[in-house]
Amino acid sequence: MTTTGDDNDGTRSRRGSRRLKIGAVALAGVTATALGVTVWQDGNTKPSTTAADSARVGTATVIRTDLSDAQTLSGTLGYSKAAPVKGAKAGLVTWLPAPGARVTRGHALYKVDNVPVPVFYGATPLYRALNARGMTGPDVRVVADNLKRLGYDIGSQPAPGTWVAQHPAPAEESGKTSTDRAAPAETPTPTPTATATATSVKVKEGDGVLTADLIAAVRRWQTYAGMPATGVLGIGDVVVQPGEVRVGAVQAQTGDDANGSLMTVSSTTKKVSVPVDATRVGTMARGNRVTVTLPDNSTVTGTVEAVGATATATDNNDGDTSGGGGPAQLTVTVRVPDAGAVARLTSAPVQVAFTSRTRKGVLAVPVGALLALSEGGYAVQLPGGRLLAVRTGMFAKGLVEVTGDGLTAGLKVVTTS
């Protein structure tokens, strides 16, 4: 049959129109992938396009790789936020540490009237005088735990739920400080009774008990530490901290009243603080592993230690924090276990890569290899023109996870240049 020129022109016009349509759809598909849209295509559906409809150039190889949706944010490496230390006993300051000094359990943080005030580790400060057998509480537990860790024999501690007899403090204790109290007489620890009495108290979970053995251990430790060996500990006799401390700024001077502000201290472990938009923190959780890039471009592994619960407003260009600037932010704290890797840095800007999801050993192609089909879904095009329908998964770093019949690692596909 003879084809007229008009018929040829019409055929070319229809094919040109179809190419434009497929090209537009392909462009829309690439745009959709950039926005993170995942469209699933039934593997049994056949693409309605042919090789002649594609205007792509270049080829890429289907690879098997690991994909992760990592985000890298700026942070600051340094010591934890400095906390103030205030004296809690009457007297004059007679010795103070130098800024930068490290103070561990049982060692003096400062001296009052030439008597050391050592550091104990714990969460509860001494809020009363521990001066009578049978006293119970978390402050007693702090004393017991620290003396035990320092190597002193504190005897056995009554178990939670045990009833213990409480003895009143000696009358001569009233109005005296721990430096001029007489040591209490040694008496055997009373046998716990099975039922409560008017002078008994039940030991709670987390409480310690001031037994005769513990009082004797306090006295031995006080002798070693250079404190009056009274067997009694009062408010301000020790400084309770979460752990080893690093001295920051020292505000007091020798001769000052010991009841005022003395210094600031921080943890000796360097950590990374990362401000994160509140809308982006959902995938970050305590225990997640991260990668920290240091100023010299070396990397070290870190662990998310805490995700802040209080959001703060970010300022706008003129410093206004009234809410007209950027989104509210939370602080994510990252611990760096390898202290040696950051030993030479006191404070430094760093980059932290967070990874919330990882897909291991998946097939992936460049995002530009996806061809959006007019009937929905995606395909990849082989160099010979055939199309393979694919399902898309994770998008990361310009790659997209793909699955589908006929896809194998090493297969060549057409992609944008």
Steps between C-alpha positions, in 0.01 A plus 500: 500500500624845412540748783444859419718781624215622718473160662872497574480843649212391722688193619810705584281751680341230714838342584648838585203568725552166673871570557412830660251327724744234617776756545270714715401199708865401543581851618213483745632166626846643567340793679292261710808303601673816611203565730532154652176363348494119481265348238449125478443333162356155463776283359253331261400826331672557167626851420318666211806676366774392260864579448416755234310705762806564714725797464746401773872477445773315685494173689539392862546164669255344743701450819449311824578729790395631842278809512435720803305820550779683681485870579809699597467787747741743663584459868750609763744270678582597857449430865149487641332819614673639809304467826558732797638375831392682815639443847258355755683536831616792710864604494761658278635362173863405554580312175361487146598295192634652180273532195521185288584274795329162515367372831401137556308315768628555853735788413459857622322749275581786741575556870308686770692601814777275362269196505463320163156485335527186283297391198254210523323361194123483503172678440393602852695758702534474876196696617528426874748389763551124487553456871279219628495125445203375306460811286384405152484685168661554160764727656611210721517284187735754338736478799488120510558459126793742490681355801456152357643613165790661685583160652354532850317213671152636571347169611168378366213732418141402593294408196205709378187409696695431821389679818790662689505668838589869501703645787476868595808714453700562821380811683843658487480499115248784496639826361844359417666459163659184370845635589437517876265208563614213721503165330199286585561189705533174316197280558383191317255542217150414629334191363214604266161413630234329298237766569508879523534677837485865601879530464536295182501597135467291187794514258387624158642408162811713439552587868807432707509434874744665741619187679772476761731348236436791264566754777831327574591513130419874489735555793786308337454689173490836678834424662653416161349808330627744762157573649405482870430130567153543651316230308242767417443674166307825480372738236791635299752241619514345152405620150280251315551498122389260221860391448853630451496877447709752313536838668392791282494860619598561863304792646610487865831593654666368812363682801150531354191381684457132415123533467520690170558401137837333470550369146344323206561139405413280205533138398846392390353316201480702180166492325347647187198728517295516180208742456233324295174636364220353708333372184807294405580339834236225484734233362777572753500291816726422794751231405509579126849489350626806314817605319680814619733680258770697684667823377792303351247295293562187706190316620403336828196298598258649750177400674190709559491544878195724534239677291391825662138541603492881514485683168657843464416762239770584247575864441451681173760719334464784748538275804130499590393171666134593538393229258530678168823325402564138407329190639532402866799278574589221741851413615623150424798391712750256351758310706840422346633181667847533345639766733844476339367612162389834645759538776674796332177695451343708774222635281448472124234514227417156360264334253272220619343249260179347635356186342145393583449220244733275306419263215777246452582312182228651280503560125527870415521728198550875462177695546543625142452144370134494611244544224148591617233313307181670380285231658683538833811354657858494379724313261865490405606484134761260368748626235317295236176687570308245710338628819492312832234593754648564846386564851683777687614494861737729690643813336845605624790702363378500141423128494172316527430145610329299224351154470334328208507204264819481295701739720846375598820660621717605207209559262542813285217753495449832325526809716521874469850633455 
